Amino acid sequence: MTELTMPSPELAGTTPLTDNQLAQLAGIATSLSREQAIWLSGYFAGLGGTQAPPTVPTAGPDVRLTTILVGSETGNCREVASALAESARAQGIETKIADMADYKPRSLKDEGDLLVITSTHGEGDPPQTALDFFEFLAGRKAPKLPELRFAVLALGDSTYEHFCAAGRQVDSRLEELGGTRLTDLVECDVDYDDDAEAWVETIVSELVASAPAGGEMNFATPVAAANGATPSAFSKKNPFQAEIIENIELTGRGSTKETRHVELSLEGSGLEYRPGDVLGVMPQNDPELVSTLLERLSLSGDAEVTLKKETVTLREALTSRLEITAATPRFLEQWGEVADSSELRELATPDRAKDRIAYLNGHHVLDVVERHPVPGLEPDQFVAGLRPLQPRLYSIASSLAAAPDEVHLTVSTVRYSLHDTPRTGVATGFLAGLTGDEDTVPVYVQSNDHFHLPGDDTPILMIGAGTGVAPYRSFMQEREARGVLGKSWLFFGERNFRSDFLYQLEWQDLFRSGVLDQFDLAFSRDSAEKVYVQDRLRRRGREVYSWLEEGAFVYVCGDANHMAPDVHAALVDIVAEHGGQDSDGAEEYLSEMRRSHRYRLDVY
Ligand code: NDP
């Protein structure tokens, strides 16, 4: 039975419909279910064509606002948010996507339904851009929310101790403030797609089932009838096979690192990106590691396994479908059962979280199966505990304005030894090994709104260590190609001047041509005492502060655990010293810069 307000004869004079049409409409309306009514409403809105934009809800006594609130550093949460908005819209429910970076937390009390999607970083921290929101929510100023209905989707990585901590925090705090859950918290691992999809489905059906009775509804144009742009043919789910144009070592002879410059062709893909965006790369596992694993497990690569209802050979599964390097808590638990190992079973218990993480850091999948062999293992038993291979994200190092149809990456090959065996990073090793003309790389573009250039000629300060320099090459190419005159200043750090000055000639050319106004370098291993980018910032503190006062944007890119906090501390000191503030005042100065999007981080 529908709960919609029926068209009544009194309406006749106030609508463009004839009496007869109104009577027919009333007849149809009383026979409709809620879903049918919603669909029909959207259908009529869609018939309105280009002149009839979807109804956007406005705050009113009878309208529940449905907000999707996103906290994201890498864009994965934003992607889920868009899927949710689209799916809700297909059911006739209009939602609004808000980013925690811009969200006014005081609006919380006006929300009807709040759907939070957030990731967790480092030691259980919220995304950098969401720090203010989390602080407000945890604090005493957070309002009581008795009317609020909410749901939280937490993205994380189960190989970290504080898995999904940020999501858990929002979920429990919203309950504490009086909110009611639309559905329980869902925690997703790095292979979040299926769990996120299921969450989206649950949420949308909850919203449909509980749309306000008798009140106004947030009708929207169903997707089928909407006249939106055609989405790009290539995406995370359907990556483009990009040919390799160039793959060279940037680091010179004698370097203690191997950092590469990789150029890929996007020709024919229709893929576009902006400086600051990132490229998703779908890697393949090292064939040697696959062979070693097969040998240790006494399994044939030709054996068949079933992954998500698809049958593939075990070699294909281990090469292109599953993560076979870092082990996860789920793998430990599952292998503990298969191998009947009390050591692994114990490590899987909740009170051993710290030991478990330490064990995982020191033992890859190969090490676990070597230490706990299983005679007569079935191939499906092995793959059951592994998670799907995930794409890796890299900051784009080029600009389409300078290199149309191309995308460039700066990749530092991760090589180390564990238990006396050489190991290679999954994606960096994969990219390093691709030099043949025939090689292609599956890629897609992910927008990184928080790290874009200012649209005008606002001055920019670019701070980066190691591969963190990549987006700045893109920024400079863009400004040069577009003739943007804004001032720019690069702080770059690496190990040794002679071998590790990435893109040295390009920076020097940009400096000579005036596109780059200043650059300061920190080579940490050229002197007895370490010199880092933050030391260079401090040394130029007075000028740095005057750039900040002029309205410069500050960009920080590279290591999240040490470099970014140390650079932040240096900026606080600079603002305190040259702005005549105490450290609280200086922190607030930088918080304000973050709120107004002038302090931008892309750290990993
Ligand atoms: P690194 O960040 O490892 O090193 C670059 C420079 O930063 C070095 O001179 C290093 O000095 C210095 N440094 C070390 N500690 C600090 C600090 N606290 N503050 C400022 N500078 C510091 O460069 P990479 O390019 O190898 O890696 C960058 C980040 O990307 C890291 O987080 C790394 O884990 C991650 N990564 C990157 C990949 C890629 O290819 N893009 C792949 C996998 C991970 P020193 O070493 O002499 O102390």
Boltz pocket constraint, residues with backbone or C-beta under 6 A from the ligand:
constraints:
  - pocket:
      binder: B
      contacts: [[A, 394], [A, 410], [A, 411], [A, 412], [A, 413], [A, 414], [A, 425], [A, 428], [A, 465], [A, 466], [A, 467], [A, 468], [A, 493], [A, 494], [A, 495], [A, 522], [A, 523], [A, 524], [A, 525], [A, 530], [A, 531], [A, 532], [A, 533], [A, 534], [A, 558], [A, 559], [A, 560], [A, 562], [A, 563], [A, 564], [A, 566], [A, 567], [A, 604]]
      max_distance: 6.0
